Amino acid sequence: HLRTGKTRQIRVSAGVPRQWVTPPEDLLQQGNDLRSFYKEVADPEIWESIRTILHHTGHAWNTSMQCNCMITAEIKSVHRIENMRLW
């Protein structure tokens, strides 16, 4: 406070999904460097879900067969975009 000179800690609540790992104070200061938006995802459950989608949903017209070209697809990395402006 300007008159009393008192200060206090504040906690910023950004209102983003709880899975986001970027601290709220960093989200508020994101610039144009796109590297700051990409956070690598290591959760095996998410990787398995993506793998299942790739291997089992290639042909909507025949859900009983795996897609011939996607059955050998490998996931190299998974990234979540944590962009405060888009959120």
MIKOL-485740 format. One record per residue (C-alpha): x, y, z. Coordinates in pm, 1 decimal. Layout:
+----------+----------+----------+
|       px |       py |       pz |
+----------+----------+----------+
|        X |        Y |        Z |
...
+----------+----------+----------+
END
This chain:
+----------+----------+----------+
|       px |       py |       pz |
+----------+----------+----------+
|      0.0 |      0.0 |      0.0 |
|    147.8 |    334.8 |    -95.2 |
|     38.3 |    524.1 |    215.3 |
|    113.5 |    262.4 |    481.7 |
|    406.9 |     94.5 |    307.0 |
|    264.1 |   -249.2 |    382.9 |
|    319.8 |   -527.8 |    135.6 |
|    174.8 |   -875.2 |    116.3 |
|    218.3 |  -1185.0 |    -92.2 |
|    -39.5 |  -1250.5 |   -358.7 |
|   -123.2 |  -1577.8 |   -526.3 |
|   -218.0 |  -1569.2 |   -891.9 |
|   -497.0 |  -1802.3 |   -999.2 |
|   -474.0 |  -1837.8 |  -1376.4 |
|   -777.2 |  -2065.9 |  -1411.7 |
|   -599.2 |  -2312.6 |  -1638.7 |
|   -630.7 |  -2694.5 |  -1637.0 |
|   -464.6 |  -2859.5 |  -1335.9 |
|   -248.3 |  -3071.1 |  -1571.0 |
|    -57.9 |  -2762.2 |  -1682.6 |
|    289.4 |  -2748.5 |  -1529.4 |
|    378.7 |  -2387.2 |  -1613.7 |
|    351.4 |  -2166.1 |  -1301.6 |
|     80.2 |  -1894.7 |  -1327.1 |
|    335.3 |  -1613.7 |  -1301.7 |
|    517.9 |  -1754.0 |  -1605.5 |
|    192.3 |  -1794.2 |  -1799.4 |
|    116.7 |  -1426.1 |  -1747.8 |
|    456.6 |  -1328.5 |  -1887.5 |
|    461.8 |  -1552.3 |  -2196.9 |
|    603.8 |  -1371.2 |  -2494.3 |
|    641.8 |  -1473.8 |  -2855.7 |
|    901.0 |  -1747.2 |  -2796.7 |
|    701.6 |  -2056.8 |  -2895.0 |
|    937.8 |  -2291.7 |  -2709.4 |
|    791.2 |  -2174.5 |  -2379.2 |
|    446.8 |  -2306.0 |  -2481.5 |
|    547.3 |  -2668.9 |  -2543.4 |
|    565.5 |  -2896.6 |  -2238.9 |
|    667.9 |  -3257.4 |  -2287.3 |
|    415.5 |  -3514.7 |  -2164.3 |
|    556.4 |  -3829.4 |  -2003.9 |
|    230.8 |  -3981.5 |  -1874.4 |
|    219.6 |  -4343.1 |  -2004.9 |
|   -161.2 |  -4342.7 |  -1999.4 |
|   -172.0 |  -4049.9 |  -2242.7 |
|     86.9 |  -4215.8 |  -2467.0 |
|   -116.3 |  -4538.4 |  -2471.9 |
|   -434.7 |  -4348.3 |  -2556.8 |
|   -262.0 |  -4181.5 |  -2851.7 |
|   -114.9 |  -4513.7 |  -2963.3 |
|   -461.8 |  -4670.8 |  -2952.8 |
|   -608.5 |  -4389.8 |  -3162.0 |
|   -330.0 |  -4420.0 |  -3419.3 |
|   -349.3 |  -4797.1 |  -3447.7 |
|   -724.7 |  -4856.4 |  -3424.5 |
|   -909.3 |  -4563.9 |  -3581.6 |
|   -744.4 |  -4531.9 |  -3923.3 |
|  -1047.8 |  -4642.8 |  -4122.1 |
|  -1382.3 |  -4527.4 |  -3994.2 |
|  -1563.7 |  -4745.8 |  -4245.1 |
|  -1412.6 |  -5065.8 |  -4103.6 |
|  -1362.5 |  -5039.6 |  -3728.0 |
|  -1282.1 |  -5410.9 |  -3693.1 |
|   -949.2 |  -5379.1 |  -3878.8 |
|   -635.0 |  -5191.7 |  -3786.5 |
|   -505.6 |  -4945.3 |  -4040.8 |
|   -230.2 |  -5111.7 |  -4242.5 |
|    -17.5 |  -4799.2 |  -4267.0 |
|    -65.8 |  -4677.7 |  -3909.1 |
|     -6.0 |  -5010.8 |  -3734.1 |
|    368.7 |  -4947.2 |  -3747.0 |
|    346.0 |  -4581.7 |  -3642.0 |
|    570.7 |  -4490.2 |  -3349.5 |
|    525.6 |  -4202.5 |  -3109.8 |
|    848.2 |  -4006.5 |  -3073.1 |
|    722.8 |  -3742.5 |  -2831.7 |
|    404.0 |  -3590.5 |  -2697.2 |
|    375.7 |  -3223.1 |  -2609.7 |
|     99.8 |  -3019.1 |  -2449.0 |
|     63.9 |  -2657.0 |  -2554.6 |
|     26.7 |  -2432.5 |  -2251.0 |
|    -61.9 |  -2097.1 |  -2405.6 |
|   -235.8 |  -1852.3 |  -2173.9 |
|   -352.0 |  -1629.7 |  -2461.7 |
|   -529.0 |  -1917.6 |  -2634.7 |
|   -682.0 |  -2044.7 |  -2312.0 |
+----------+----------+----------+
END
